[in-house]
Amino acid sequence: MDRRRIISCAAAFLALVACNEAGNFIAYALHLPVPGTVIGLLILLGLLLALRRAPEALRDTAVFLLGHLNLFYIPAGVGVMAYVALVRQDLWPIVIVLFVSTFLATIAAALAFQWTAKLTGRTEGDR
């Protein structure tokens, strides 16, 4: 990778971080009940819609981050290991909530899909 490519990918990563931090700042400053990360993603979406394309460096950076997404679970795993005694104590409520929330999320996704299919006029056989 040449120096110009590294600098452009670093700038793209900085743009992602800037959108995230801007969203966090807006959520904190306005006391919004929405996480700052979600607002940051909406800022990024707005920028991409304004550009009408994803810059190549941003696309490359996103592909790299998504390819190594499993590394982002390491801090959560370490946190669970740090509180393993507490997790063990409340294991059954945690398992029940995980199953119920997964079931409800699946139902919500199916209903959203059906609703979107009705709005767009598409059926199962359409591609």
DSSP file with accessible surface (Angstrom, degrees, kcal/mol):
  #  RESIDUE AA STRUCTURE BP1 BP2  ACC     N-H-->O    O-->H-N    N-H-->O    O-->H-N    TCO  KAPPA ALPHA  PHI   PSI    X-CA   Y-CA   Z-CA
    1    1 A M              0   0  161      0, 0.0     2,-0.1     0, 0.0     0, 0.0   0.000 360.0 360.0 360.0 131.2    0.0    0.0    0.0
    2    2 A D     >  -     0   0   97      1,-0.1     4,-2.0     4,-0.0     5,-0.2  -0.297 360.0-105.4 -83.9 168.8    1.4    3.4   -0.9
    3    3 A R  H  > S+     0   0  204      1,-0.2     4,-2.4     2,-0.2     5,-0.2   0.882 117.9  53.9 -62.3 -39.5    1.6    6.4    1.3
    4    4 A R  H  > S+     0   0  206      1,-0.2     4,-2.3     2,-0.2    -1,-0.2   0.908 109.1  49.2 -63.8 -40.5   -1.2    8.3   -0.5
    5    5 A R  H  > S+     0   0   70      2,-0.2     4,-2.3     1,-0.2    -1,-0.2   0.901 110.6  50.2 -66.5 -41.5   -3.6    5.3    0.0
    6    6 A I  H  X S+     0   0   92     -4,-2.0     4,-2.5     2,-0.2    -2,-0.2   0.928 111.5  48.6 -63.1 -42.7   -2.7    5.0    3.7
    7    7 A I  H  X S+     0   0  106     -4,-2.4     4,-2.4     1,-0.2    -2,-0.2   0.916 111.6  48.9 -65.7 -40.9   -3.3    8.7    4.2
    8    8 A S  H  X S+     0   0   39     -4,-2.3     4,-2.1     2,-0.2    -1,-0.2   0.900 112.4  48.0 -68.3 -37.7   -6.7    8.6    2.4
    9    9 A C  H  X S+     0   0   23     -4,-2.3     4,-2.4     2,-0.2    -1,-0.2   0.893 111.6  50.6 -68.3 -37.5   -7.8    5.5    4.4
   10   10 A A  H  X S+     0   0   59     -4,-2.5     4,-2.4     2,-0.2    -2,-0.2   0.906 110.4  49.8 -65.2 -38.6   -6.7    7.3    7.6
   11   11 A A  H  X S+     0   0   56     -4,-2.4     4,-2.1     2,-0.2    -2,-0.2   0.891 109.9  50.9 -65.8 -38.6   -8.7   10.3    6.6
   12   12 A A  H  X S+     0   0   11     -4,-2.1     4,-2.1     2,-0.2    -2,-0.2   0.917 110.6  48.6 -65.1 -41.9  -11.8    8.2    5.9
   13   13 A F  H  X S+     0   0  102     -4,-2.4     4,-2.5     1,-0.2    -2,-0.2   0.917 109.9  52.4 -63.5 -39.8  -11.5    6.5    9.3
   14   14 A L  H  X S+     0   0  118     -4,-2.4     4,-2.7     1,-0.2    -1,-0.2   0.881 106.9  53.2 -62.8 -37.5  -11.2   10.0   10.8
   15   15 A A  H  X S+     0   0   47     -4,-2.1     4,-2.3     2,-0.2    -1,-0.2   0.906 108.5  49.7 -64.3 -40.1  -14.4   11.0    9.0
   16   16 A L  H  X S+     0   0   40     -4,-2.1     4,-2.1     2,-0.2    -2,-0.2   0.929 113.0  46.1 -63.0 -44.2  -16.2    8.0   10.5
   17   17 A V  H  X S+     0   0   54     -4,-2.5     4,-2.9     1,-0.2     5,-0.2   0.900 110.9  53.5 -64.9 -39.6  -14.9    8.9   14.0
   18   18 A A  H  X S+     0   0   55     -4,-2.7     4,-2.6     2,-0.2    -2,-0.2   0.910 108.5  48.8 -63.8 -41.6  -15.9   12.6   13.4
   19   19 A C  H  X S+     0   0   11     -4,-2.3     4,-2.3     2,-0.2    -1,-0.2   0.919 112.8  49.0 -63.3 -41.8  -19.4   11.6   12.5
   20   20 A N  H  X S+     0   0   48     -4,-2.1     4,-2.3     2,-0.2    20,-0.2   0.938 113.6  45.0 -62.5 -47.0  -19.7    9.4   15.5
   21   21 A E  H  X S+     0   0  106     -4,-2.9     4,-2.5     2,-0.2    -2,-0.2   0.864 110.9  53.7 -68.8 -35.0  -18.4   12.1   17.9
   22   22 A A  H  X S+     0   0   40     -4,-2.6     4,-2.6    -5,-0.2    -1,-0.2   0.921 110.0  48.5 -63.7 -41.6  -20.6   14.7   16.3
   23   23 A G  H  X S+     0   0    0     -4,-2.3     4,-2.6     2,-0.2    -2,-0.2   0.913 111.2  49.8 -63.9 -41.5  -23.6   12.5   16.9
   24   24 A N  H  X S+     0   0   55     -4,-2.3     4,-2.3     2,-0.2    -2,-0.2   0.911 111.5  49.2 -62.4 -42.0  -22.5   11.9   20.5
   25   25 A F  H  X S+     0   0  145     -4,-2.5     4,-3.2     2,-0.2     5,-0.3   0.930 111.9  47.7 -63.9 -44.5  -22.1   15.7   21.0
   26   26 A I  H  X S+     0   0   59     -4,-2.6     4,-2.4     1,-0.2     6,-0.3   0.929 112.7  48.6 -63.5 -44.7  -25.5   16.4   19.6
   27   27 A A  H  <>S+     0   0   11     -4,-2.6     5,-1.9     1,-0.2     4,-0.4   0.904 116.9  42.9 -62.7 -40.6  -27.2   13.7   21.7
   28   28 A Y  H ><5S+     0   0  183     -4,-2.3     3,-0.7    -5,-0.2    -2,-0.2   0.932 115.6  47.1 -70.9 -45.7  -25.5   15.0   24.8
   29   29 A A  H 3<5S+     0   0   46     -4,-3.2    -2,-0.2     1,-0.2    -3,-0.2   0.869 120.6  37.1 -67.0 -36.7  -26.0   18.7   24.2
   30   30 A L  T 3<5S-     0   0  113     -4,-2.4    -1,-0.2    -5,-0.3    -2,-0.2   0.377 103.9-126.4 -97.0   2.3  -29.7   18.3   23.3
   31   31 A H  T < 5 +     0   0  160     -3,-0.7    -3,-0.2    -4,-0.4    -4,-0.1   0.901  44.8 177.8  53.5  46.3  -30.4   15.6   25.9
   32   32 A L      < -     0   0   73     -5,-1.9    -1,-0.2    -6,-0.3     4,-0.1  -0.535  37.5-135.6 -81.5 146.5  -31.9   13.4   23.2
   33   33 A P  S    S+     0   0  131      0, 0.0    -1,-0.1     0, 0.0    -6,-0.0   0.344  81.6  93.4 -81.7   9.7  -33.1    9.8   24.1
   34   34 A V  S    S-     0   0   63     -7,-0.1    -2,-0.1     1,-0.0     5,-0.0  -0.846  87.4-106.3-102.7 136.9  -31.4    8.5   20.9
   35   35 A P    >>  -     0   0   81      0, 0.0     4,-1.6     0, 0.0     3,-0.5  -0.304  23.3-126.2 -60.9 144.4  -27.8    7.2   21.2
   36   36 A G  H 3> S+     0   0    7      1,-0.2     4,-2.8     2,-0.2     5,-0.2   0.820 108.3  62.0 -61.2 -30.9  -25.2    9.5   19.7
   37   37 A T  H 3> S+     0   0   74      2,-0.2     4,-2.3     1,-0.2    -1,-0.2   0.899 102.3  50.6 -63.7 -38.4  -23.9    6.7   17.5
   38   38 A V  H <> S+     0   0   65     -3,-0.5     4,-2.1     2,-0.2    -1,-0.2   0.923 111.0  48.2 -65.5 -42.4  -27.3    6.5   15.8
   39   39 A I  H  X S+     0   0   22     -4,-1.6     4,-2.3     1,-0.2    -2,-0.2   0.911 109.9  53.4 -63.9 -39.3  -27.2   10.2   15.2
   40   40 A G  H  X S+     0   0    3     -4,-2.8     4,-2.5     1,-0.2    -2,-0.2   0.897 107.5  50.6 -61.7 -39.9  -23.6    9.9   13.9
   41   41 A L  H  X S+     0   0  109     -4,-2.3     4,-2.7     2,-0.2    -1,-0.2   0.885 109.2  51.3 -65.1 -36.6  -24.8    7.2   11.4
   42   42 A L  H  X S+     0   0  109     -4,-2.1     4,-2.5     2,-0.2    -2,-0.2   0.887 109.0  51.0 -67.2 -36.5  -27.6    9.5   10.2
   43   43 A I  H  X S+     0   0   52     -4,-2.3     4,-2.4     2,-0.2    -2,-0.2   0.942 111.5  47.6 -62.8 -45.8  -25.0   12.3    9.8
   44   44 A L  H  X S+     0   0   30     -4,-2.5     4,-2.6     1,-0.2    -2,-0.2   0.919 111.1  51.2 -61.6 -42.8  -22.9    9.9    7.7
   45   45 A L  H  X S+     0   0   91     -4,-2.7     4,-2.6     1,-0.2    -1,-0.2   0.925 109.5  50.6 -60.7 -43.1  -25.9    8.9    5.7
   46   46 A G  H  X S+     0   0   38     -4,-2.5     4,-2.3     1,-0.2    -1,-0.2   0.912 110.8  48.8 -61.3 -41.4  -26.7   12.5    5.0
   47   47 A L  H  X S+     0   0   93     -4,-2.4     4,-2.2     2,-0.2    -1,-0.2   0.913 112.1  48.2 -64.5 -42.5  -23.2   13.2    3.8
   48   48 A L  H  X>S+     0   0   47     -4,-2.6     4,-1.4     1,-0.2     5,-0.9   0.883 111.6  49.9 -67.0 -36.9  -23.2   10.1    1.6
   49   49 A L  H  <5S+     0   0  120     -4,-2.6    -1,-0.2     2,-0.2    -2,-0.2   0.882 110.2  51.0 -67.4 -37.3  -26.6   11.1    0.1
   50   50 A A  H  <5S+     0   0   83     -4,-2.3    -2,-0.2     1,-0.2    -1,-0.2   0.890 114.2  43.5 -66.0 -37.9  -25.3   14.6   -0.5
   51   51 A L  H  <5S-     0   0   95     -4,-2.2    -1,-0.2    -5,-0.2    -2,-0.2   0.712  98.5-143.3 -76.0 -23.3  -22.2   13.2   -2.3
   52   52 A R  T  <5S+     0   0  227     -4,-1.4     2,-0.3    -5,-0.2    -3,-0.2   0.650  74.9  50.5  65.4  15.8  -24.4   10.7   -4.2
   53   53 A R  S   <S-     0   0  157     -5,-0.9    -2,-0.1     2,-0.0    -1,-0.1  -0.963  86.2-108.3-166.4 162.4  -21.6    8.2   -3.9
   54   54 A A        -     0   0   31     -2,-0.3     5,-0.0    -3,-0.1    -6,-0.0  -0.890  41.4-117.8 -98.1 123.2  -19.3    6.6   -1.3
   55   55 A P     >  -     0   0   40      0, 0.0     4,-2.6     0, 0.0     5,-0.2  -0.292  23.2-119.2 -57.4 146.4  -15.7    7.8   -1.7
   56   56 A E  H  > S+     0   0  112      1,-0.2     4,-2.8     2,-0.2     5,-0.2   0.887 112.9  51.7 -58.6 -40.5  -13.3    5.0   -2.6
   57   57 A A  H  > S+     0   0   19      1,-0.2     4,-2.4     2,-0.2    -1,-0.2   0.909 111.0  48.0 -64.9 -39.4  -11.2    5.5    0.5
   58   58 A L  H  > S+     0   0   22      2,-0.2     4,-2.6     1,-0.2    -2,-0.2   0.912 112.0  50.0 -66.8 -39.9  -14.3    5.4    2.8
   59   59 A R  H  X S+     0   0  125     -4,-2.6     4,-2.5     2,-0.2    -2,-0.2   0.938 111.6  47.8 -63.6 -44.7  -15.5    2.2    1.0
   60   60 A D  H  X S+     0   0   48     -4,-2.8     4,-2.3     1,-0.2    -2,-0.2   0.907 112.8  48.7 -62.8 -42.1  -12.2    0.5    1.4
   61   61 A T  H  X S+     0   0   11     -4,-2.4     4,-2.6    -5,-0.2    -1,-0.2   0.916 111.7  49.3 -65.0 -42.5  -12.1    1.5    5.1
   62   62 A A  H  X S+     0   0   38     -4,-2.6     4,-2.8     2,-0.2     5,-0.2   0.914 110.5  50.2 -64.0 -41.3  -15.6    0.2    5.7
   63   63 A V  H  X S+     0   0   96     -4,-2.5     4,-2.2     2,-0.2    -1,-0.2   0.922 111.6  49.1 -63.4 -41.3  -14.8   -3.1    4.0
   64   64 A F  H  X S+     0   0  124     -4,-2.3     4,-1.1    -5,-0.2    -2,-0.2   0.942 112.9  46.5 -62.7 -47.4  -11.7   -3.5    6.1
   65   65 A L  H  < S+     0   0   40     -4,-2.6     3,-0.5     1,-0.2    -2,-0.2   0.911 113.7  48.0 -64.0 -41.5  -13.7   -2.7    9.4
   66   66 A L  H >< S+     0   0  122     -4,-2.8     3,-1.2     1,-0.2    -1,-0.2   0.857 107.6  56.6 -68.2 -32.1  -16.5   -5.1    8.4
   67   67 A G  H 3< S+     0   0   58     -4,-2.2    -1,-0.2     1,-0.3    -2,-0.2   0.756 115.5  37.0 -68.5 -23.8  -14.0   -7.8    7.5
   68   68 A H  T >< S+     0   0   82     -4,-1.1     3,-1.5    -3,-0.5     4,-0.4  -0.039  78.3 125.3-116.3  30.0  -12.5   -7.5   11.0
   69   69 A L  G X   +     0   0   75     -3,-1.2     3,-1.8     1,-0.3     4,-0.3   0.815  61.9  69.5 -61.1 -31.4  -15.8   -6.9   12.9
   70   70 A N  G >  S+     0   0  111      1,-0.3     3,-1.3    -4,-0.2     4,-0.3   0.777  87.6  66.6 -62.0 -23.6  -15.3   -9.9   15.2
   71   71 A L  G X  S+     0   0   96     -3,-1.5     3,-1.1     1,-0.2    -1,-0.3   0.785  89.5  65.5 -67.0 -23.9  -12.4   -7.9   16.9
   72   72 A F  G <  S+     0   0  122     -3,-1.8     4,-0.4    -4,-0.4    -1,-0.2   0.626  92.8  62.1 -74.0 -12.2  -15.0   -5.4   18.2
   73   73 A Y  G <> S+     0   0  160     -3,-1.3     4,-2.4    -4,-0.3    -1,-0.2   0.580  80.5  84.6 -86.8 -10.1  -16.5   -8.1   20.4
   74   74 A I  H <> S+     0   0   97     -3,-1.1     4,-2.6    -4,-0.3     5,-0.2   0.936  87.8  49.9 -61.3 -46.7  -13.4   -8.6   22.4
   75   75 A P  H  > S+     0   0   92      0, 0.0     4,-2.3     0, 0.0    -1,-0.2   0.913 111.8  49.2 -60.2 -38.0  -14.1   -5.8   24.9
   76   76 A A  H  > S+     0   0   63     -4,-0.4     4,-2.3     2,-0.2    -2,-0.2   0.914 110.8  50.1 -66.2 -39.9  -17.6   -7.1   25.5
   77   77 A G  H  X S+     0   0   35     -4,-2.4     4,-2.3     2,-0.2    -1,-0.2   0.905 109.8  50.2 -64.8 -39.1  -16.2  -10.6   26.0
   78   78 A V  H  X S+     0   0   94     -4,-2.6     4,-2.1     2,-0.2    -1,-0.2   0.909 109.4  52.3 -65.4 -39.1  -13.6   -9.3   28.5
   79   79 A G  H  X S+     0   0   32     -4,-2.3     4,-1.3    -5,-0.2    -2,-0.2   0.909 109.2  49.0 -63.2 -41.2  -16.4   -7.5   30.3
   80   80 A V  H  < S+     0   0   78     -4,-2.3     3,-0.4     1,-0.2     7,-0.2   0.921 110.7  50.7 -64.4 -41.4  -18.5  -10.6   30.6
   81   81 A M  H >< S+     0   0  133     -4,-2.3     3,-1.1     1,-0.2    -1,-0.2   0.864 106.4  55.4 -65.3 -32.7  -15.5  -12.5   31.9
   82   82 A A  H 3< S+     0   0   76     -4,-2.1    -1,-0.2     1,-0.3     3,-0.2   0.822 117.4  35.3 -68.9 -29.0  -14.9   -9.8   34.5
   83   83 A Y  T 3X S+     0   0  153     -4,-1.3     4,-2.5    -3,-0.4    -1,-0.3  -0.072  76.7 128.6-114.3  33.1  -18.4  -10.2   35.8
   84   84 A V  H <> S+     0   0   58     -3,-1.1     4,-2.8     1,-0.2     5,-0.2   0.854  72.0  55.1 -60.8 -34.1  -18.8  -14.0   35.3
   85   85 A A  H  > S+     0   0   68     -3,-0.2     4,-1.9     2,-0.2    -1,-0.2   0.927 110.6  45.1 -66.1 -40.8  -19.9  -14.5   38.9
   86   86 A L  H  > S+     0   0   92     -3,-0.2     4,-1.7     2,-0.2    -2,-0.2   0.904 113.7  49.6 -68.1 -40.3  -22.7  -12.0   38.4
   87   87 A V  H  < S+     0   0   44     -4,-2.5    -2,-0.2    -7,-0.2    -1,-0.2   0.916 110.3  50.8 -64.2 -42.5  -23.7  -13.5   35.1
   88   88 A R  H >< S+     0   0  173     -4,-2.8     3,-1.1     1,-0.2     4,-0.2   0.898 108.2  53.2 -61.9 -38.8  -23.7  -17.0   36.6
   89   89 A Q  H 3< S+     0   0  147     -4,-1.9    -1,-0.2     1,-0.3    -2,-0.2   0.879 120.7  31.3 -64.7 -38.1  -26.0  -15.7   39.4
   90   90 A D  T 3X S+     0   0   67     -4,-1.7     4,-1.9     1,-0.2    -1,-0.3  -0.064  82.4 124.7-110.8  33.1  -28.5  -14.3   36.9
   91   91 A L  H <> S+     0   0   80     -3,-1.1     4,-2.7     1,-0.2     5,-0.2   0.923  70.2  50.3 -63.2 -48.6  -28.0  -16.8   34.1
   92   92 A W  H  > S+     0   0  181     -4,-0.2     4,-2.7     1,-0.2     5,-0.2   0.928 110.8  47.5 -63.1 -45.3  -31.6  -18.0   33.7
   93   93 A P  H  > S+     0   0   75      0, 0.0     4,-2.5     0, 0.0    -1,-0.2   0.917 113.4  50.4 -59.9 -37.1  -33.1  -14.5   33.5
   94   94 A I  H  X S+     0   0   68     -4,-1.9     4,-2.4     2,-0.2    -2,-0.2   0.940 111.9  46.5 -64.5 -45.6  -30.5  -13.5   30.9
   95   95 A V  H  X S+     0   0   40     -4,-2.7     4,-2.4     2,-0.2     5,-0.2   0.925 113.4  49.0 -63.1 -44.2  -31.1  -16.6   28.8
   96   96 A I  H  X S+     0   0  101     -4,-2.7     4,-2.8    -5,-0.2     5,-0.2   0.938 112.2  47.8 -62.8 -45.8  -34.9  -16.1   28.9
   97   97 A V  H  X S+     0   0   94     -4,-2.5     4,-2.8    -5,-0.2     5,-0.3   0.900 110.5  52.8 -63.6 -39.0  -34.6  -12.4   28.0
   98   98 A L  H  X S+     0   0  101     -4,-2.4     4,-2.1    -5,-0.2    -1,-0.2   0.935 112.6  43.9 -62.1 -45.2  -32.2  -13.3   25.1
   99   99 A F  H  X S+     0   0  149     -4,-2.4     4,-2.4     2,-0.2    -2,-0.2   0.935 116.0  46.6 -66.8 -44.1  -34.7  -15.8   23.7
  100  100 A V  H  X S+     0   0   77     -4,-2.8     4,-2.8     1,-0.2     5,-0.2   0.938 114.2  47.3 -64.8 -44.4  -37.8  -13.6   24.1
  101  101 A S  H  X S+     0   0   54     -4,-2.8     4,-2.5    -5,-0.2    -1,-0.2   0.891 112.0  50.3 -67.1 -36.3  -36.0  -10.5   22.6
  102  102 A T  H  X S+     0   0   83     -4,-2.1     4,-2.3    -5,-0.3    -1,-0.2   0.931 111.8  48.3 -64.8 -42.5  -34.7  -12.6   19.7
  103  103 A F  H  X S+     0   0  130     -4,-2.4     4,-2.3     1,-0.2    -2,-0.2   0.941 113.6  46.4 -62.2 -46.5  -38.2  -14.0   19.0
  104  104 A L  H  X S+     0   0  102     -4,-2.8     4,-2.7     1,-0.2    -1,-0.2   0.891 111.4  51.7 -65.7 -37.4  -39.8  -10.5   19.2
  105  105 A A  H  X S+     0   0   60     -4,-2.5     4,-2.5    -5,-0.2    -1,-0.2   0.892 109.4  50.6 -65.9 -37.3  -37.1   -9.0   16.9
  106  106 A T  H  X S+     0   0   87     -4,-2.3     4,-2.4     2,-0.2    -2,-0.2   0.923 111.6  47.3 -65.5 -43.4  -37.7  -11.8   14.4
  107  107 A I  H  X S+     0   0   74     -4,-2.3     4,-2.6     2,-0.2     5,-0.2   0.931 112.4  50.0 -62.3 -44.7  -41.5  -11.0   14.5
  108  108 A A  H  X S+     0   0   58     -4,-2.7     4,-2.5     1,-0.2    -2,-0.2   0.909 110.8  49.4 -62.2 -40.2  -40.8   -7.3   14.1
  109  109 A A  H  X S+     0   0   63     -4,-2.5     4,-2.4     2,-0.2    -1,-0.2   0.914 111.2  49.5 -65.9 -41.3  -38.5   -7.9   11.2
  110  110 A A  H  X S+     0   0   49     -4,-2.4     4,-2.5     2,-0.2    -2,-0.2   0.923 112.7  46.8 -64.1 -43.5  -41.1  -10.1    9.4
  111  111 A L  H  X S+     0   0  101     -4,-2.6     4,-2.6     2,-0.2    -2,-0.2   0.907 112.1  50.5 -65.2 -39.8  -43.8   -7.5   10.0
  112  112 A A  H  X S+     0   0   50     -4,-2.5     4,-2.6    -5,-0.2    -2,-0.2   0.906 110.5  50.2 -64.2 -39.4  -41.6   -4.7    8.7
  113  113 A F  H  X S+     0   0  154     -4,-2.4     4,-2.6     2,-0.2    -2,-0.2   0.932 111.9  46.9 -63.9 -45.6  -40.7   -6.8    5.6
  114  114 A Q  H  X S+     0   0  113     -4,-2.5     4,-2.3     2,-0.2    -2,-0.2   0.914 112.7  49.9 -62.4 -42.0  -44.4   -7.5    4.9
  115  115 A W  H  X S+     0   0  164     -4,-2.6     4,-2.3     2,-0.2    -2,-0.2   0.928 112.3  47.0 -63.5 -42.7  -45.3   -3.8    5.4
  116  116 A T  H  X S+     0   0   69     -4,-2.6     4,-2.3     1,-0.2     6,-0.2   0.901 110.2  53.3 -66.0 -39.5  -42.5   -2.7    3.1
  117  117 A A  H  X>S+     0   0   23     -4,-2.6     5,-1.7     1,-0.2     4,-1.0   0.904 110.3  47.8 -63.2 -39.6  -43.6   -5.3    0.5
  118  118 A K  H  <5S+     0   0  174     -4,-2.3     3,-0.3     2,-0.2    -2,-0.2   0.913 111.7  50.0 -66.1 -41.6  -47.1   -3.9    0.6
  119  119 A L  H  <5S+     0   0  117     -4,-2.3    -2,-0.2     1,-0.2    -1,-0.2   0.876 116.7  40.4 -66.4 -35.7  -45.9   -0.3    0.3
  120  120 A T  H  <5S-     0   0   84     -4,-2.3    -1,-0.2    -5,-0.2    -2,-0.2   0.554 108.2-124.3 -89.8  -8.9  -43.7   -1.2   -2.7
  121  121 A G  T  <5 +     0   0   57     -4,-1.0     2,-0.3    -3,-0.3    -3,-0.2   0.720  61.0 142.7  75.7  21.7  -46.3   -3.5   -4.3
  122  122 A R      < -     0   0  153     -5,-1.7    -1,-0.2    -6,-0.2     2,-0.2  -0.689  31.6-162.3 -97.1 150.4  -43.9   -6.4   -4.5
  123  123 A T    >   -     0   0   98     -2,-0.3     3,-0.9    -5,-0.0    -1,-0.0  -0.619  40.1 -87.3-118.7-177.5  -44.9  -10.0   -3.9
  124  124 A E  T 3  S+     0   0  199      1,-0.2    -2,-0.0    -2,-0.2    -1,-0.0   0.863 123.9  50.6 -61.5 -36.8  -42.9  -13.2   -3.1
  125  125 A G  T 3  S+     0   0   67      2,-0.1    -1,-0.2     0, 0.0     2,-0.1   0.662  89.3  99.7 -79.8 -14.8  -42.2  -14.0   -6.8
  126  126 A D    <         0   0   83     -3,-0.9    -4,-0.0     1,-0.0     0, 0.0  -0.423 360.0 360.0 -73.8 147.3  -40.9  -10.6   -7.7
  127  127 A R              0   0  267     -2,-0.1    -2,-0.1    -5,-0.0    -1,-0.0  -0.947 360.0 360.0-125.5 360.0  -37.2   -9.9   -8.0
